[in-house]
C-alpha cells in the first residue's frame, strides 16, 4: 500500500473557508451549502450530491438532512460495495463567530469563541479526498461521503440515518479527533435522562409544613445515589461506568424556585449514564430512577400528601468494540503504516457517530484530524495532523481491493 502526495495548500485553504462559515448544531444549512460548492469546484457532479431527510425524524429543529455524496469506482472494481468516509458538519454553539487565522503549522482563532476544528477538519478531509481522487484519476472502489448533522447535540444525524440511503457499504472511516494515526475502534454507550419533580408551594416562613419541597426531594435522591456509589465514577461488582447531573432548574431552564420565602414546587433535572457495558448503562440509570422514586415518598406536607416524580430516559448511543482483527481495522492500520506512522488502537469514553454506524451494521473506525482543545476558546488546529489525515484518507481509498 503506497501513500499519495496531497495538495496540502488547497486542503488548508478549504479548511480555512469551512472554519469561517457558521453552522452550529441544528443550523447546518450554511456550511452544507459551502461544502456542496466546494465539492462542485473539485469536480463532483451535481447528480452525485444529495441530502437525506433525517432532519424530518430528528426530534429537535434541524435545518437540513445529512449530506451524501457518491463517487463511482475507478479501475477495478468499478462496482460493488463502497467505502464510506464520514464526518459531521456541525459545531458546538461556542464556535459561533469564529475567526480563523494561520499561524505557522497551526490555525488559531482571533475571536473569543471556540474555533470549530471539531469538526470542520473532518469536512475538509473529505472534500480533499474527493479532489485528489478526481484530479489524479486514482483507482479506487466506489466511494460514499457522509456529512452528518447534529452530532454535537446527541449524534442525531447518524442515529436517524437510513442505512439504505448509503447503498451497500463494506466499511466506514470517520474523521473526528486529534491524532491521525489514532484508530478508535470502540466507544462508550450512554443514556440521557431527565426528572420532573412536582411538589407544592407554600409560604416558607408562615406555613412551611403546608408545602412539599421539590428541592428536598432532589437532595434526598442525590444523597441516596451518592451513598450507593452511583454518582461520578461508578464501580459495581467489577463493572464500570460514569454518571452525572448536568442541569437543575425549572421547566424553562431557569433557576428552580423563585424566592427564599416560598417552598419550591418544581425542579427539573437532566443527567446521563455511561458505560462500555450496555446493561450497566441501564443499571446506572435505574439506580437514579429508584432513588427519585424513593425520595418522593419521604417528603410530605402536614396532611401526609406526597409530591410527584416523572422520570424519563432514552438511549443516547450504543457502546461498541470492534475486534483488532476486523477488516476495517486492518485496512486502517495498513494505510497508517503506508504514510510512515504506526497505528494506535484506542477505545474512548466519549460518543461518536461511529456508535450509531456500527449499530446500523457498518463497521466503523475513527481517525483524528488535528483537533486540539475542542469546545473551548483555546481551541486550535494542528496542521501537521490535518495534513496527515488528508493523506491517510486518500491512501485508505485508493489502495487495494475490499
C-alpha positions in Angstrom: 0.0 0.0 0.0 1.6 3.2 -1.2 0.8 6.7 0.2 -0.2 9.5 -2.1 1.0 13.1 -2.2 -1.8 15.6 -1.4 -2.1 19.2 -2.3 -2.0 20.5 1.3 -2.2 24.2 0.4 -5.6 23.6 -1.3 -6.6 21.4 1.7 -5.7 24.2 4.2 -7.5 26.8 2.1 -10.6 24.6 2.2 -10.3 24.2 5.9 -10.0 27.9 6.5 -13.1 28.5 4.4 -15.1 26.0 6.4 -13.9 27.3 9.8 -15.1 30.8 8.8 -18.6 29.5 7.8 -21.3 29.4 10.5 -23.0 26.1 11.3 -23.7 25.3 14.9 -25.6 22.2 15.8 -29.0 22.2 14.2 -28.2 25.1 12.0 -26.0 23.4 9.3 -27.6 24.9 6.2 -24.9 27.5 5.6 -22.0 25.1 6.0 -23.7 22.4 3.9 -24.1 25.0 1.1 -20.3 25.8 1.3 -19.3 22.1 1.4 -21.6 21.5 -1.6 -20.0 24.4 -3.5 -16.5 23.1 -2.7 -17.4 19.6 -3.9 -18.7 21.0 -7.2 -15.5 23.1 -7.5 -13.3 20.0 -7.3 -15.3 18.2 -10.0 -18.0 16.2 -8.2 -21.1 16.3 -10.5 -24.3 17.8 -9.1 -26.2 14.5 -9.5 -23.7 12.8 -7.1 -24.7 15.2 -4.3 -27.9 14.9 -2.3 -29.4 15.3 1.2 -31.4 12.7 3.1 -34.5 13.5 5.2 -33.0 12.6 8.6 -33.9 16.1 9.8 -37.6 15.2 9.5 -37.1 12.5 12.1 -34.9 14.4 14.5 -37.0 15.5 17.5 -35.5 19.0 17.7 -35.4 21.6 14.9 -32.7 20.9 12.3 -32.3 22.9 9.2 -31.1 20.2 6.8 -30.6 16.5 6.4 -27.3 14.6 6.2 -25.2 15.4 3.1 -24.4 12.3 1.0 -22.0 12.1 -2.0 -21.5 9.0 -4.2 -18.4 8.6 -6.4 -18.3 5.6 -8.8 -15.3 3.3 -8.7 -12.3 3.9 -10.9 -10.3 0.9 -12.2 -11.1 -2.5 -10.6 -13.6 -2.9 -9.0 -15.8 -0.2 -10.5 -18.9 -1.6 -8.8 -19.7 -3.5 -5.7 -19.7 -2.4 -2.0 -18.4 1.1 -1.3 -16.0 2.5 1.2 -17.7 5.1 3.4 -15.9 8.2 4.6 -17.7 10.3 7.1 -17.6 13.3 9.4 -20.1 15.7 11.0 -20.8 19.3 9.7 -22.0 20.9 13.0 -20.0 22.6 15.7 -20.9 23.4 19.3 -22.7 26.8 19.8 -19.5 28.3 21.4 -18.0 28.3 17.8 -20.4 31.0 16.5 -18.4 33.9 15.2 -15.0 32.1 14.9 -12.3 34.0 13.1 -9.6 31.5 11.9 -6.0 32.7 11.3 -3.0 30.8 10.0 -0.1 30.8 12.4 2.7 28.6 11.1 1.6 25.0 11.2 -1.4 25.9 13.3 -4.8 27.5 12.8 -5.8 29.7 15.7 -8.8 31.9 16.5 -8.9 35.7 16.6 -12.3 35.7 18.2 -13.1 34.8 21.8 -15.1 31.7 20.7 -14.2 28.1 20.1 -12.7 27.6 16.6 -14.7 24.7 15.1 -11.9 22.3 14.2 -14.4 19.8 15.6 -15.4 19.0 13.0 -14.5 21.3 10.1 -11.2 19.4 9.9 -13.2 16.3 9.0 -15.2 18.2 6.4 -12.0 19.5 4.7 -10.5 16.0 4.8 -13.5 14.5 2.9 -13.6 17.2 0.3 -9.9 16.9 -0.2 -10.3 13.2 -0.7 -12.8 13.8 -3.5 -10.5 16.4 -5.0 -7.5 14.2 -5.1 -9.3 11.1 -6.4 -10.9 13.1 -9.2 -7.8 15.2 -10.2 -5.4 12.4 -10.3 -7.9 9.7 -11.5 -6.7 7.4 -8.8 -8.0 3.9 -8.8 -10.5 3.2 -6.1 -13.6 1.2 -5.3 -17.0 3.0 -5.1 -16.8 5.8 -2.5 -19.5 7.3 -0.4 -19.0 10.5 1.6 -21.3 11.3 4.5 -21.5 14.6 6.3 -23.9 14.3 9.3 -25.9 16.9 11.2 -26.5 17.4 14.9 -23.6 15.2 16.1 -22.7 17.6 18.9 -26.2 17.7 20.4 -26.8 13.9 20.5 -25.5 12.1 17.4 -28.9 12.7 15.9 -27.9 12.7 12.2 -26.2 9.4 12.4 -28.9 8.0 14.6 -31.7 8.9 12.2 -29.8 8.0 9.1 -31.4 5.3 6.9 -28.5 3.0 6.0 -30.3 2.1 2.8 -29.7 5.7 1.7 -25.9 4.9 1.6 -26.3 1.9 -0.7 -24.2 -1.2 0.1 -21.3 -0.2 2.3 -18.4 -2.5 3.2 -16.8 -0.4 6.0 -16.5 3.2 7.2 -13.8 5.6 8.2 -14.9 8.5 10.4 -12.7 11.6 10.9 -13.2 13.3 14.3 -10.3 13.7 16.7 -6.8 14.8 17.3 -4.0 12.4 16.1 -4.3 11.0 12.6 -2.7 7.7 13.5 -5.0 7.0 16.4 -7.6 4.5 15.4 -10.7 4.5 17.6 -12.2 1.0 17.5 -14.6 1.2 20.4 -16.7 3.8 22.3 -18.8 4.1 25.4 -22.6 3.9 25.3 -24.9 6.4 27.1 -28.4 7.1 28.4 -29.7 10.6 28.8 -32.4 11.0 31.4 -34.5 13.7 33.0 -36.7 14.1 36.1 -39.6 16.4 36.7 -40.2 16.8 40.4 -43.5 18.4 41.4 -44.0 19.5 44.9 -46.4 22.1 46.4 -45.7 25.8 47.1 -46.4 27.5 50.4 -45.1 30.4 52.5 -41.8 29.1 53.8 -41.9 31.5 56.8 -45.5 31.2 57.8 -46.6 27.7 56.9 -43.7 25.6 55.6 -45.4 22.5 56.7 -48.1 23.0 54.1 -45.6 22.8 51.3 -43.8 19.9 49.6 -40.3 20.9 48.7 -39.2 19.6 45.3 -35.7 20.8 46.2 -35.6 18.5 49.2 -36.8 15.5 47.1 -34.0 16.2 44.7 -31.4 16.5 47.5 -32.6 13.2 49.1 -32.4 11.4 45.8 -28.9 12.7 45.0 -27.7 11.7 48.5 -29.1 8.2 48.0 -27.4 7.9 44.6 -24.1 9.1 46.1 -24.3 6.8 49.1 -24.9 3.8 46.8 -21.8 4.6 44.7 -23.8 5.5 41.6 -22.6 9.1 41.1 -19.5 10.1 39.2 -17.2 7.2 38.5 -19.2 4.1 39.1 -17.8 0.7 40.0 -20.2 -2.0 41.0 -19.4 -5.8 41.1 -16.5 -5.4 38.7 -18.5 -3.3 36.2 -17.5 0.3 35.5 -19.3 3.4 34.2 -19.9 7.1 34.9 -22.9 9.3 35.7 -23.5 13.0 36.1 -26.2 15.5 36.7 -25.9 18.3 34.2 -28.6 20.8 34.9 -31.0 21.6 37.7 -33.7 24.2 37.1 -37.3 24.9 36.3 -39.2 23.8 33.2 -37.7 26.7 31.1 -34.1 26.2 32.1 -34.1 29.0 34.6 -33.3 28.7 38.3 -35.6 26.4 40.2 -37.7 28.3 42.8 -38.5 32.0 42.8 -37.9 33.2 46.3 -36.4 32.1 49.6 -39.8 32.5 51.3 -41.6 30.1 49.0 -41.3 26.4 49.2 -40.1 25.3 45.8 -42.8 23.4 44.0 -41.0 22.2 40.8 -37.5 21.1 39.9 -36.3 19.8 36.5 -33.1 17.7 36.5 -31.1 16.4 33.5 -28.4 13.8 33.7 -26.6 11.0 31.9 -25.2 7.5 32.5 -22.3 5.9 30.5 -20.5 2.6 30.3 -18.9 0.3 27.8 -21.3 -2.4 29.1 -24.8 -1.7 27.7 -26.5 -3.5 30.6 -24.6 -1.5 33.1 -25.7 1.8 31.4 -29.2 0.7 32.1 -28.3 -0.3 35.7 -26.9 3.2 36.4 -30.0 4.8 35.0 -32.2 2.5 37.1 -30.3 3.5 40.2 -31.2 7.1 39.6 -34.9 6.3 38.9 -35.1 4.2 42.1 -33.6 7.0 44.1 -36.0 9.6 42.9 -39.0 7.2 43.3 -37.9 6.6 46.9 -37.1 10.2 47.7 -40.6 11.4 46.8 -42.1 9.2 49.4 -40.0 10.8 52.2 -41.3 14.4 51.8 -44.9 15.0 52.8 -47.0 18.0 53.8 -49.0 18.4 57.0 -51.8 16.3 55.6 -49.4 13.5 54.6 -49.6 14.2 50.9 -46.6 13.5 48.6 -45.3 15.2 45.5 -44.8 13.5 42.1 -41.8 12.4 40.1 -41.7 11.8 36.4 -38.5 10.0 35.3 -37.8 9.5 31.6 -34.7 8.2 29.8 -33.6 7.5 26.3 -30.6 5.6 24.9 -28.3 8.2 23.5 -26.0 5.8 21.8 -24.9 2.2 21.9 -21.5 1.1 23.1 -19.3 -0.9 20.6 -15.9 -2.6 20.4 -14.5 -3.8 17.1 -12.1 -6.7 17.0 -8.5 -5.8 16.4 -8.5 -8.2 13.5 -11.6 -6.7 11.8 -11.1 -5.9 8.1 -11.9 -2.2 8.7 -9.2 -2.1 11.4 -6.7 -3.9 9.3 -7.3 -1.5 6.3 -6.9 1.5 8.6 -3.7 0.2 10.2 -2.2 -0.7 6.8 -2.9 2.8 5.5 -1.3 4.4 8.5 1.9 2.4 8.0 1.9 3.4 4.4 2.1 7.1 5.3 5.1 6.3 7.6 3.4 6.1 11.0 2.4 3.4 13.5 -1.3 2.9 14.3 -2.5 3.2 17.9 -5.8 1.4 18.6 -8.0 3.2 21.1 -11.3 2.9 22.9 -12.9 6.2 24.0 -15.3 7.2 26.8 -17.0 9.7 24.6 -19.7 9.1 22.0 -19.1 9.2 18.2 -21.2 9.0 15.1 -19.4 5.6 14.8 -21.5 4.3 17.7 -24.7 4.6 15.5 -22.9 3.5 12.3 -21.9 0.2 14.0 -25.4 -0.1 15.3 -26.6 0.3 11.7 -24.4 -2.7 10.7 -21.5 -0.7 9.2 -18.1 -1.4 10.9 -16.6 2.0 11.5 -13.3 3.3 12.8 -12.4 6.9 13.7 -9.2 8.8 12.9 -8.0 12.1 14.2 -7.6 15.2 12.0 -5.8 17.8 14.1 -8.4 19.0 16.6 -7.0 20.4 19.9 -8.7 21.8 23.0 -12.1 21.5 21.4 -15.2 23.1 22.8 -13.0 25.8 24.5 -11.9 29.3 23.5 -8.3 28.0 23.4 -9.1 25.6 20.5 -6.6 25.3 17.7 -5.9 23.0 14.7 -2.6 21.2 14.3 -1.9 21.3 10.5 0.6 18.5 10.7 -2.1 16.1 11.9 -4.6 17.6 9.5 -2.4 17.1 6.5 -1.6 13.5 7.7 -5.4 12.9 7.9 -5.9 14.1 4.3 -3.1 11.8 3.1 -4.5 9.0 5.1 -7.9 9.3 3.6 -6.6 9.2 0.1 -4.4 6.2 0.9 -7.3 4.3 2.5 -9.5 5.0 -0.5 -7.1 4.4 -3.4 -5.3 1.2 -2.5 -6.2 -2.5 -2.5 -9.5 -4.3 -3.1 -12.2 -4.7 -0.5 
